[in-house]
Amino acid sequence: MRRNGGTAWPVPVAHGDGRTIVASMKVRRNVRAVLLDHDHLVFLRRGWPDGPAYWTTVGGGVESDDADLEAALRREVLEEIGATIGPVTEFLTLTEPGERVTVVQHFFRADVLDMDPSRRSGPELDDPDLGDFTPVRIPLDVSAVAALELQPVELADYVLDHVASWRGDTPPPRAAPTGRA
């Protein structure tokens, strides 16, 4: 069963009195994009009045009418920064279990084909209570990216490990050996 981009399924839950009931666990899937625009990365600067700003990837929740994760990603990129993107590559999936909802984050890398802020749309742009969502271009430079303090750490590590190869300075890092013969 899908609701708001999530999937619910029956999960047995044991109670201290010996009873077991079936509860419904929800999974919410999100898509996030690390976007390359020539010699820059594109992120969102988020912030609230009188609060600190932070930088995050473009993306959001998978909706029930999205054909697949890639369709959700393309929709989110268009809504949040008014951009279209080239081919996408998923590089990281993180699962954050919760008591009622488990969040699965799918991270993709893609090149920006074009970006027009006038094409931005979505509820986050219309509701000031949701804060500021400003697209920012960050130089493809290790020190500039490190200064952003991207979260989660797995994302920050991936981006920092690949900045030089995206600039064309070095080949991409090799995958760690699996230990199989």
N, C-alpha and C positions, 0 to 999 in steps of 0.2 A: 504494500500500500504506500503510495507517495503522497506526501503533504508538504507543501512549501519547499520542494527540492529534497526532502528527506525521505527516508524509508523507515517504516515501522514494522516490527515483527514481534511475535510472542516470545517472551523470555521468562523462564521459570525463576521465581523469586522465593527463597526460603525465609520463613519468619521464625523468630525465637521460640514460638509455641509449638513448633513441629509442623505447622501447615506450610504447604507450598502453593502459591498462587501463580497465575500467569499474568505478567505485566507486559506492557508495550514499551519497547525501547526504540528510540528514534535516532536515526543517523542523519546528520545534516552535512551535505557535501558543499564545499566551497572550491572555487577555482581562483588561482592567483597567477599573475603574469610578471615575469622579469622581461622588460621590453628594451630592446636595443634600437636606438635611433642614431645611426651613423656612429659618431664617436661619443655618444652619450647614452646613459640609462634613463628611462622615464619611470618615475615613482609618483606617488601622491603625497603631498604634504597635508597632514591632518592636524586640526587644532580647533580649540574652542576659545571664545573670548576669555581673557584672563587666565588661560591655561597654557601649558607648554605645547609646542608643536612636536610632531613626530612624523617620520616618513615610513611609508608602507608600499606594498605592491598594489597594483591595480587589480581589481577582482571583487568577487562576492559570491553570493549563494547561487547554487544551481536551482533553477525554477522548473516546475513540473512540465512546462511546455518546451523546455530546451531539449533538442534532439539527443544531445550527448554532451560530454564535458567540454569538447572543443567549441560547440555551438554556444554554450554558456559563457565560455571565456571570451569569444568574439563579441557577444552581446555586452558583457561587462566592460570590455575595453572601449567599445563605441559609446556606451552610456557615460562612463566616468571621465574619459579624456577625449572623446570624439575622434578616435583613431581606428583605422583598419590595420590588420596585421597579416604577415605572411604565414608560412607553415609554422606549426607549433610543435614543440618537443617537450613532453613531460619529463621532469628530472627529479622530482621529489614528491613523495606522498607522506604526510604526517597525520597520525590519528591521535585525537585528544579525547580520551574517554571521560564521560561525565556521568553523574547519577541518573539523569533523565535523558540527556542527549549526548551522543558521541559525534564529535566534529571531525570530518575527514577533509584535510586541506590538500588539494592537488596543485602543484606548482609547475608552471610551463615557462619556456623561453621562446620568444618570438621577436622578429624584426618589425618595427613600425613601417608601414608602407606610406601612410599619410596621416596627418593629424589636423583637425579643424575644430577648435574649441566651440564653435557655434553648433556643432552636432551633439554636444553633451546633453544628457537628459537623465531623469531619474529622480526619485524622491529625496535623495540626499542633497540635491542641488536646490530644491524648493523649500526645505525645512531648516531654518537657521539653528534649531535645537540640535540638529545632527552635526553641527560644526562645519569647518572649512574643508573642502576637498579640492586642493589646487594641484594640477599637474606640474611637476618640476623635472627639468633635465639636469642630470648630474654627470659631470665629466667622467669618462671611462678611465678612472684613475683610482688606484688602490687607496690612497689617503683620503680622497673625496668620498669614496664608498664607505670606508671604515668609519668616517666621522658621522655617518647617518645612524649608526647603531641599529641596523635592521634586526627585526625579530621575526620569527624565532632564530635561534643561533644556527640551526642547520641551514637555513636560507642564507644568512650572512656568510657562513663558511663557504657555501657553494659559489656565491657571487664573488667573494674575494678571491677564491681559487681560480676563477675563470676570467677575471678582468683583463689580464695580460693577453690571454689567447683571443679574446674578443677584439682587442685592439690590434691583433695581428703580431704582437711582439714574440709570443712563444706558442708552441702547440698546446692544446688543452691538456689538463692533468689526466694521467692514466687512471683507469679504475683500479682499485685495490685488488690483488689476486684473491681468488675465491678459495684457494687451498685444495681444489680438486685436481686430480691428475689428468 
